[in-house]
Amino acid sequence: MAVVRPFRALRPAAAQVAAVAAVPYDVVNIAEARALAAGNPYSLLHVTRPDIDLPDDTPPDANLQYEKARASLARLIREAPLVRDAEASFFVYRLVMDGRAQTGIVGACAVDDYDRGIIRKHEKTRPDKEDDRTRHALALRAHVEPVFLAYRDAPPLDALMAEACAAPPLYDFVAPDGIRHTVWRMPDAVPVSAAFADVPTLYIADGHHRSASASRARAILRAQEANPADDAPYNFFLAVLFPAGQLRILPYNRVVSDLNGYTPETLLEALRERFETIPAAPTPVAEGDFSVYCAGDWHSFRFRPAEDDDALARLDVSRLQTQALAPLLGIADPRTDKRLDFVGGIRGTGELEQRVNRGQAAVAFSLYPTSLDALFAVSDQGAVMPPKSTWFEPKLRSGLLMHAFD
């Protein structure tokens, strides 16, 4: 059963929360992060992306990166300021995008649950990104960005969230991208922890590297102590936990830089030989359908039925890889092949068209979104999805609530 506990939040005052709040560190490149933080000394991007305040030639793994992050957090604590709650609490966090709300609970999850597989993953992590976020957490002695977790709907937790939302919020603001963020403090932590104890499994929706680095940082910190305490804050990591029914997954689409010796016409003929042709549409309308943009036109197809009941093999992203990208375009390893790139569904199919029309890619593939049930099934069987299989939207804002180790 899941162990989720309240925590003493490190957080900005309400007057500064909109200035501190920032997009996750890994959804923007350095130029985008600099633009978002420009003129705003309180943006958490100065902490999560210290490279924006360093010379461009600073190596990404240089000690200076982590020293700068630590100094930026200390400055925010002094100047924003950030305050540390005296009492441990749970919080409710609601995001509203295009009139659709999703509401979850912010708490501290046990690293032991991650290590034992009660918190389940569905992606492989990259060692360099694990190293970076582990060093980042150790330098800050804090988790400043939450992991995004999901769980199968639990009515007792829904009732506790509804009770908290009846009170005035702690924070309520609209970010520059139009998404509204509202936070409430939950009045009583005991029933929340008890309700989570009845949840058998949690699933990582977004934040595999942050979860893995929390485990690694905990191991390092425990090894430094003669008698490490089981309730030390570093034994827990910051998370926002959402019931599955609240969540929306967008597709993660693919573009390939060349046609592997095919012409547009011969590639399309090869696709017609392998797949059922269906009426063309940029956005697939059902699981098992996919669309291809090549030489200025959209073409739509249907995958062959999966040959077995394996949850991983049934994923559209898996079938695209095994039935098209590998045999036709020579993409043997989608994790490492530089000819393949991924485009989040929030950018729309227009982004796919632009990349091909500008010559940045030769062909684009538009997919139907992976479902939460499929994500849970793959995670439950201990399998690993192809890279970039899911795009959750809206994205959590970092900096609303942080989890310090001291």
N, C-alpha and C positions, 0 to 999 in steps of 0.2 A: 504494500500500500504506500501511496505517495506521502512523503514528509515535506510539508510546506509550512514555513513558520513566518511570523511577522518580523519586521526588521526596523531598526532605527534609521530612518531615511535621512540622507544628506540631500538637501533640496533648496531651490531658490525661493525667495519671497515671491508672493503672487504678482507683485508689480514688475518683476524681472523675468518671470518664467518664460514669456514669449521670446525674450532676447536670448536666454540661455538655451532653450530647446533647439535641437538640431536633428537633421536627418541622420540615419545610421552611417557609420564611418565607411562602410563598404558599398554604398550605392552611388557614390560620386567619385570622380577622379580628382586629382589635385587642383586642376583649373576650376572645376565646378565647385569644389569645397572652398577655394579662395574667394570665388565670386560670392558664395552664400555668406561667408563670414566677413566680407569686406565692410568696414565701417562699424562693425559690431564686436567690441572687445570681449563681450560676455558670451558669445556663441561657444557652445561646447565643442564645436569643431576644432577650436584651438587646443583642446585636450585630446580628442579622439583622433584628430589628424594633425599632429604636431608638424608634419612636413610642410603645411601651408605657411608656417612662420620661419622656415629654414631655407637656406640657399638650395636651388634646384639640384646641385650636384652632391647634396648630402646623401650618403648611402642609406637605403631604407632600413638597414639593420644596425646603423650606427648608434652608439650609446647616447649620442646627442639627441636622437629622436625621443628617447624615453626620459631623458633629463628635461627636455623642453616640455613634454607632456606633464611631468610632475610639477614643474614651475608654473605652468599655465593653470593647473588645477588649484594650486596654492593661491595664485592671484585671484581666481574666481571666488574662492572661499573668502578672501579678504574683501574684494571689491564689489562683487555682485550684490550682496554677499550670498554665500550658501550657508545654511544653518543645519545643524544636526538635531533631529528630534530627540527629546529626552526619553520618550517611550516608544517601544516597538509597536508597529501597526501593520495591518494590511491596508491596501488601497484599491479602489475601483477605478479603472481607466477606460473611458469611452472615446472612440474615434467615430466621427461622422463624415462620410465622403459621399457626395452626390445624393444626399438624403438618406443614405443607408448607414445604420449604426452597427458597431460591434463593440461589445463590452466584456472586459475581463478583469481579473484580479491580479494585483501586483504583490508579489511575496518573494521570499527567499527559499529556493529549492535546495535539497540536500545533494551535495556532490556524490555522496554514497549512492543515491538513487540513480545517478547518471552512470557511475561505475558498475553498478549491478544490473543495469538494463531496465530498471523501472521507468526511467526516462529514456525513451527509445529514439534512435537516430535513423536516418534513411540516406545520408550522404557520406561520402568519403571526405576527409579533410586534407588540406594541403599542409605539409610540414612547415613551410615558410610562414604561412598565415597563422598556424598554431603557435609557432615560435614568437611571432610578433605580438599576438594578443596575450600570451603568457607573460612576456617581458613587460608589456604595457600594464597589466594588472598588478604585477609585482612592483613596478615603479610607482604606481599610484596608491598601492595598498587599498584598492577599491575596484568594484565593478561599476562602471559609470554608464554602461549600456545594457539593457535587458535582453535576455533570450526570449524568443517568441515561442511559447509552448501551447499545445492544444490538448484537450481531453474530451472524451465522449460525454455528451450532455448529462449534467447532474442537477436535477431540480432543487435539491437543498442549497447548492451554491447559487443558483439563479435567485432564489428567495433572499439570500443574504445580500446579494448585489442590489436587488431591488430596494431592500430596506436602507442600504447606505445611500442610494441615489435619491431618496426622499429628502435628504438633508441638503443644506447649501453646499456647493462644491468648494474644494480647496483651490482648484485652478479651473479656468474656463477661458479658452482663447482660440482664435482661428489663425492657423499658420499661413504663411504667404502662398502656399499652394491651394488654399481654400479648405483644407481639412480642419475640422473642429476637434479640439482635444479638451476633455473634461476629466478631472480627477476628484474623487471623494475619499476621505478617510473612513475606513470601516469602524464602527463603534466598538466592536468586541471581537478580539482575535480568536478566542477559544473555540467558538462554533465553526469558524472558518477552517482552522487546522483540523478539527474533528471531521468536517465534511470532506476535506481532501484526503484524510486517512481512509475513506471509503472509495476513493478513486484508485483503481488498480494500476493504471498505466498513464503516463504522460508522454507526449510525442513532440519532438523538436520540429516546429514548422520553419523557423528561421533562426540561425544562430549556432550552427554546428561548431564553428571555430571558437566562438565565445564559450560554449559548453566544454569543449575539449581543453581549452586553456584554463578554465576554472579548475578542472581536475588536476592539470599539471601544476598550476600555481599552488593549489592546496597541498600537493605532495611535497613540493619544495619547502613551503612554510612549515609543515609538520616536521620535516627532517631537521629543521633548524632549532627545534625546541626539545628540551630534555623530557618534558611531560606535556605533550600537546593535548589541549582540551577538546573534547568531542563537540562542544557547543561554541567553539571559537567561530567568529563570523566568516573566516575564510573557508569553513566547511560547507558554506552555502553560497549560492550564486543568485543574482537578481534575475527575475523572470516576470513576464506578463503571461498569465494562463487564461486561455479563451476556450469556452465550450465550442465544440465543432460546428454546431448549428449557427454560430455567429459569423463564421469565416467564409471568405470568398477567395478562390484561387483563380488567377489569370494564367493564360498559357505562357510558356517560355519558348519563343520561336527560334529558328535557326537560319543562319545565312552561311553560304560557302563561297569562298573567294574565286574558285575556278570550277570548270566542269569536268575535270579529270580526263580530258581528251575528247569528250563529247562536244557536239554542237548543240545549241538549244533544241533543234529539231530532233536530233538522234536521242538526246536525253529524254525528251518528252515521249518519244516512241518507246524507249526502254521502260519508262514508267507505265505506259499504257499496257505493255505486255505483262507487267508484274501485278498491276492493281486494277480494280474496277474503276472505270471513269464515271464520274457523277457530275451534275450541273456545276459549273464554275462559280465559286464565291470566294472572296478573300478570307472570310472567317468561317471555319468549319462549324456546322450546326449540331453535330452529334459526335459522341465518342466513336473512334474508329475511322473518322474522316480526316483528311489533311489537304491543304492547298499549296500550290507551287506557283511562285512568281518568277517568270523567266522571259527575257526578250520582250518585255512590255505587256505581257498578258498573264492573267491568272488561269490556272487549271486545277481541277479538284479530283481527288481520288479517294478510294476506300481501301483500307488495309485488308490483307487476307486474314481470316479468323486465326486467333491464337491457337497453336497446336496443342497446348496443355492448359491446366488450370493454375499454372504458376502466376502469382500476382505480379511479379516483376515482368515476366514475358508479355503480359497482357497490356502493359502501359503503352500508350501511343508513342511516347518518347522512345521506348525500347524498340517498338516495331519499326519506327522510322529509322533508327540506327541499324538494326539488323537486316531490314528488308530494302533499304534505299541508300542511306549514307555510306555504309560499309561496302556493299557489293557494287554499287554504281559509281560513287564518288570517291571511293578509296579512303574514307575516314575510318581507320581501324580503331583508333583510340580517341574518343571525343573529349577526353580530359586533357590531352596534350597536343592534338593536331591544330596547328596555328591557322590552317585554312578554314576552320570552323569557328564561327562566333555565335553568340547568344543574344537575343533581343527580348527584353521583358515585355510582357503583354500590355503593360500600361502605356507603352509607346505606340500601340496600334499597328495595323497592317500598313498604314501610310509610311511608317519608318522602314519597313521591309522594301516597299516600292522604291523609296528614295535611295536606299543603299545600292540596289541593283541598277537603278537608272543613272546614278552618279558613277558607276563603275567600281564602287567599294566592295561589291559582291557580284557573283555571276548568277546566283540562284538563291531564292529564299523559300523557306518552308513555314507555313502557318499551321499551328496545331490546335486541337481542342484541349481545354484545361484538364490537368490531372485532378481527380476528385479526392476529397478528404478520405473517403472510404478506401480508395486505392493506396493512398499514402499510409494509412493505418495498417492495411494488409501487408504491404511490403515491409514496414517496420516490424510488424509482429513476427514475420518469418525470418527476421535478421538479415534481410537482403539490403542491397545498396542500389538506389536509383541511379540512372544516368545523370551526369552533371546537368544542373539547371533544369530540373524537371518541374519545378513549381515557382510561381511568382505570387506572393501574398500581397494584397493591397487592401487598405492603406498600410503604409509603413509606420511603425512605432516611432515616436519622437524620443530621442535620447536627451537626458538632462532634467527631466521632470522629477525623477526620483533616483537616487544613487545609493549604493550599498558599500559602506566603508568597512575595512577590516579592523580598525582600531576603535 
